[in-house]
Amino acid sequence: MKYQICVSGAAAGETVGGAHDQAFELGVAIARSGKTLLTGATVGLPHYAAMGFVSVRTAKGSSIGFSPASSFREHVATYRLPTKEFDYINFTGMEYVGRDVHLVRSADAVVTVGGRMGSLHELATALESRKVCGVLIGSGGLADYTATLLQHVEAPGAKDVIFESDPKRLIERVVAALDKKYADFHDDGTDSQLLNRSGTRG
């Protein structure tokens, strides 16, 4: 399955300096697993993940960015965001808050590295959307407060959040959770048994 894995993290702030190598390794691990990387087409930790992805890209996966801008010109000139690490940029025109929701809802899994308030918004959206969620502990910011937060704030799927300190191992565990979640799917989901169960054909 060509899962779409979103890397969510701070665009600026102290966690970028402290966790950029870990974000890069997340991108490398997603590329080597043959999955598709989704980010907010932004700077900081998501950008490092995109750079890691393209450093070892495979033919199986793609790097896709979800921009807050409505056009390439706005993306570059107004928001001053990167372009070269992406195979495709979805210009959402939704600004940052709307972009975050569109990004997370388009992903199969969301992985948090570092993170500030925007990453908290993405994590909350991912939990409410019942996405597979992974958190890279030791990367600072939101990532290191998530476990405590979920102990005190009730959230759907909180007990299933995957916590891991090693980027490669985190992606392996996220992919394993996705394989379990989509165990009834085969290839592109068009096998006859699945279609018969869903009532769309047969």
Protein Blocks (a to p, Z undefined) as FASTA:
>chain_A
ZZdddddddfbdjklmmmmmmmmmmmmmmmmnopacddehighjllmmmmmmmmmccfkb
ccddddfbfbfklmmmmnopafklpfbdcdeknojmlmmmmmmmmpmbdcdeejifklmm
mmmmmmmnopacdddehkgpjllmmmmmmmmmccehklmpccdfbfklmmmmmmmmmmmm
mmmpghjlpafklmmmnopgZZ
